[in-house]
Amino acid sequence: MGSKFDFIVDELQQLKDSGLYNQIRTIESAQGAWLVVDGTRVLNLCSNNYLGLANQPELKEAAKKALEEFGVGPGAVRSIAGTMSLHLELEKALAGFKHVEDTLSYQSGLCANLGTIATLVGREDAIFSDELNHASIIDGVRLTRANRFVYPHRDAKGLREVLEKEGKSARRKLIITDGVFSMDGDLAPLPELVEVAEEYEAILMVDDAHGEGVLGDHGRGLVDHFGLQGRVDIEMGTMSKAFGVVGGYIAGRKELTEYLRQRARTHLFSSAVTPPDVAACIAAVKLLESSDELVKKLWANARYFKEGMKSLGFDTGYSETPITPVMLGDASLARSFSKRLFEEKIFAMALGYPTVPMGKARIRVMISATHTHEDLDFALNVFERVGKELKVL
Ligand SMILES: Cc1ncc(COP(=O)(O)O)c(C=O)c1O
């Protein structure tokens, strides 16, 4: 007789057979340009720690101080007894950084998306979502009972057509897009989206997870990059990427954050971020306010690496940011490539379906401000060697 879990065993086998099984590696050191992974020292080309803040001394000091003063746990959900003065300090610092009236911090970017989207729209409303939006947006949309319409990737004209056709009867309309698309590094056409949103009186929400700390003045994000302050209704962000810690937030008008504090289920029903984490987040925001040196270093590194890869003959897609996809197509090829890179002391993950569309497997290289030119030259040499060996070049 079979077991109840035979279907799981079968599906796991299918993943392995099709090259889609994700062998998750273990990091045994702090985040930085080099890591110890599964016992081997390797060049880190796959973390979202864009600015190197995950192991930055000022952030660690702030976390230690908060640990001594506030302890390790928040004790409750934010809305019952878990809102500490530190959470409010972070929200104030973020509001200043993003030039908005207010922010609401969440436990993660995923919680920010789920909680916010599901609170803002309901059965009588309509959501218009870019076809390549992040999974946390897709899941947020699934939590609502609103009508959903997916518009073609980065296509403001396509969005306008869908809004014209489907938006008329909706009580409220929510347009939602990734700011930087995390798998390809391309940008949402925000100026055009703002115009469409204003014309159709739709709420516009941007997921700036990969924009903040990277784009705009001092890394204030995509809205700042395009000079659209005050014209994007909701910015969602995460503290887990360029800010180097963990957590998420929503930035916008006071009535928005006030409403989410009352209604967003991820805010109401899951405990707050811990005091040391929040203190480290505050230190990260202050650091970015005071200097854009790391943001500039990140961009200089990204340009250097991308130009090097292009001149070697790699297809690096349409990235407009430090995210550098190395397009390989076939999932097994991407896995073999990543495996060979690891043997040559480079940690760069292969991404396949369902993280990216079928047939668009790739190695996604994440450049950071912590890399030296020597590191990047080392990476370029290895990519060239492995590329030739696997007949990609
Ligand atoms: C575009 C985008 N949105 C949201 C998230 C979720 O952020 P977090 O890791 O803080 O939950 C991520 C990160 O995985 C992301 O890339």
The ligand as an SDF file (V2000), in Angstrom:
LIG
                    3D

 16 16  0  0  0  0  0  0  0  0999 V2000
   10.4600   42.4960   -5.1560 C   0  0  0  0  0  0  0  0  0  0  0  0
   10.4140   41.9160   -3.7810 C   0  0  0  0  0  0  0  0  0  0  0  0
    9.3640   42.1970   -2.9920 N   0  0  0  0  0  0  0  0  0  0  0  0
    9.2760   41.6950   -1.7580 C   0  0  0  0  0  0  0  0  0  0  0  0
   10.2490   40.8710   -1.2360 C   0  0  0  0  0  0  0  0  0  0  0  0
   10.0720   40.3080    0.1290 C   0  0  0  0  0  0  0  0  0  0  0  0
   10.9040   40.9570    1.0530 O   0  0  0  0  0  0  0  0  0  0  0  0
   11.3010   40.2230    2.4010 P   0  0  0  0  0  0  0  0  0  0  0  0
   12.4360   39.3160    2.0980 O   0  0  0  0  0  0  0  0  0  0  0  0
   11.6770   41.3540    3.3100 O   0  0  0  0  0  0  0  0  0  0  0  0
   10.1040   39.4940    2.8730 O   0  0  0  0  0  0  0  0  0  0  0  0
   11.3590   40.5630   -2.0240 C   0  0  0  0  0  0  0  0  0  0  0  0
   12.4550   39.7100   -1.4960 C   0  0  0  0  0  0  0  0  0  0  0  0
   12.4910   38.5610   -1.5130 O   0  0  0  0  0  0  0  0  0  0  0  0
   11.4420   41.0760   -3.3290 C   0  0  0  0  0  0  0  0  0  0  0  0
   12.4710   40.7810   -4.1210 O   0  0  0  0  0  0  0  0  0  0  0  0
  1  2  1  0
  2  3  1  0
  2 15  2  0
  3  4  2  0
  4  5  1  0
  5  6  1  0
  5 12  2  0
  6  7  1  0
  7  8  1  0
  8  9  2  0
  8 10  1  0
  8 11  1  0
 12 13  1  0
 12 15  1  0
 13 14  2  0
 15 16  1  0
M  END
$$$$
